[in-house]
Amino acid sequence: MAREVSKGRKAAVTLLAWGVALLIFFPILWTFLTSFKTEGEAINSHPSFLFFDWTLENYETVNQRSDYLAHFWNSVVISLGSTLLGLIIAVPAAWSMAFVPGKRTKDLLMWMLSTKMLPAVGVLVPLYLLARDTGLLDTKTGLVIVLTMVNLPIIVWMLYTYFKEIPGEILEAARMDGATLSSEILYVLTPMAVPGIASTLLLNVILAWNESFWTLNLTAASAAPLTAFIASYSSPEGLFYAKLSAASTMAIAPIMILGWFSQKQLVRGLTFGAVK
């Protein structure tokens, strides 16, 4: 029998959760408020929280100086393209590791995960030279390939975890009914793992959208996404905090809206198989 939790403890946990949430969200809120300030108010040593002269000047300047829609489109193509390509590669890989494991499957999984511990700057030069020599420098295709490789270990690990929760007997029954390997993956495995696949897709879209190291080093203008759009407001002349905040707000707004509307799917997918 479950132990009853007192109302006081529930209230304390609720207050603690709200406090942590506000602490995490505060930098985003402060960036949003700063975007409506003048540059003078943004760097004031005694900043005001709500009571200041609100202005849209920063947004007007950002839209006049930069092509927001072009950067936005680049971010959409790069994040969705790298995630979909990663799923195409990771679904069969995770299937084989979950249902046809070999002696070195666990070692392979750990090796894939260990690649995420490698500092990105350690492979910057060879990847930059490869992109330059193959004509993929400052192209969306080049960034899609690089971000697919960067996020592939996470995609494989997440899908592997979800697939392990699916009874292998169901796939064996499909094989006995004459299902081919492709039919088994497409029509039996994939529908059963939709929550996990959806959460994997959403999480990796967010990771690719927020990626800045590779996008800043492998693009210049043509394929520059919103991370480069933000960085363009940091110049040798100094940091223009109000305009930088306006650019940051415009860059993070789409992915925050996506996260807000898909939060139930994310939670459902991330807890897939956790409760039996």
Buried (B, 14 or more C-beta within 10 A) or exposed (E): EEEEEEEEEEEEEEEEEEEEEEEEEEEEEEBBBBBBBBBEBBBEEEEEEEEBEEBEBBBEBBBEEBEBEBBBBBBBBBBBBBBBBBBEBBBBBBBBBBBEBEEEBEEBBEEBEEEEEEEBEEBBEEBBEBBEEEEBBBBBBBBBBBBBBBBBBBBBBBBBBBBBBBEEEEBEEBEEEEBEEEBBBEEBBBEBBBBBBBBBBBBBBBBBBBBEEBBBBBBEEEBBBBBBBBBBBEEEEEEBBBBBBBBBBBBBEBBEEBBEEBEEBBEBBBEBBEEE
